[in-house]
Amino acid sequence: MGFIREAFKSLKPLAENYGLSFVAIAESNTHWKLLQQYWKELKIGDPENIYTLDLDAIEIAAENIRNYDPGPPLGKPKILNLDTPLSRHMRHILRRAFCDCDRIYLEPLGGGKASLGVFCVHAWLKKSVVGPRPLPFFIKIDESQRIEAELANYHYYAEFYIPFYLRPNLDQERCVKIKRLSAIVGNFVEDARPLRNALRSNEAPGVLFSLFENSLKGFRAQPSDKNTDEWSLEDFVTDRARTKEISKEVIRCAQKLGLKLLPADIESLLIKKIKGVKQHFRPYHGDLHSGNIMVRGKDAILIDFSSVQNGPLAADPAALEVSLVFSIDDNDRLKQFGEWKKFVNEIYKGNPTHQLPSAEKKPGSFSWLRKAIREIRHVLLGCDYKQKETTAILATYLIRFARLPLEDCKNSLKRLDLLHHAYALVVAERIVKSLK
């Protein structure tokens, strides 16, 4: 039995990298207990794959082995990419996911900060009755636990509640799991532009209405059971704010911009003011920043379902609004900070979630942003949201933005990015203090 244990231990890395499964047949009850112990110690698989030595169990074992799917085998596609460094494990995943290809070309995609890599993959198939060039794929590589959670979210939330033409569709046969890493593979949404670019160029009128009324309709239309579906808003705030993660650099910058309270005190004051408030939680995207929305025509295409869960419906509009107002892109300039700050002060005065930004007297650098915020707040006004709750959720996402890592942007924008993160904290303090 000691020899068998060492065999399990030595074969474990090989099994993990090739999607293989351990199956054992115990000669006696004593051996069965020892195998159970080994598998628990070594974490090598499901203990239900240990069978006793009798005819019925052997037949079940054989059937389970026959039905087991290890995923794609290891192929030898030539991996073409220009400046993207790939680890040995990432190359292994790519060679399994695209085992039926002669070569693949990787095009890095933005967004998905938590993941190790998100790529558009252009593939050349070895054998196809149609031709060697299929439409592009996307692949997202990350820690196995995160990928498995996202796959589960696709199954439970996306497949039945997000229209198939408003999201990427997965290619389950190409999804791969190896030691510590896994990958999601699906069809790449072609001819789509990032939301922020589309809004800036004014090429997608009404796309934000389409986002909430079409793309997210399946989530937002779910009925709530008043007897069983009430959740504490305090827990939601605590889970999102996490003020201990806000960097000292952001806090110092915020204090120069007018911050009076420490972030932890702002969070405590917010929780105190909403104590006892209950919300009817329903499915929501969970990470609806502008980088997770693509625009094709007048359709809003949702990507990245890793954070989907149940929560207050006002969370998605608040997350998107904060992302659009406080994030930066290559079109922003440090010299515009004063004009941006004036605009932010205007749209966050009074009751921000229940108040539309006033019509501007003359167009300016942030006309596109004013129009976007008006659309989002029209969505809020059209729903049965209580002002206190939506305002508290908005403040929560402002605090959350302040704790997010600064963008990996060019040097000329680093100072501006810091100022935006810091001012999100200043605005959050102002809103929390205004809550009755």
PyMOL commands that set and color helices and strands:
alter all, ss='L'
color gray80, all
select helices_A, chain A and resi 2-18+29-42+47-49+55-67+88-97+144-161+164-166+172-174+195-200+207-215+217-220+233-241+243-245+248-256+263-273+290-292+315-326+334-347+352-354+367-381+387-403+411-434
alter helices_A, ss='H'
color red, helices_A
select strands_A, chain A and resi 24-26+50-52+78-80+101-108+117-125+137-143+176-177+181-187+193-194+230-232+278-280+282-284+293-296+299-302+309-311
alter strands_A, ss='S'
color yellow, strands_A
deselect
rebuild
show_as cartoon
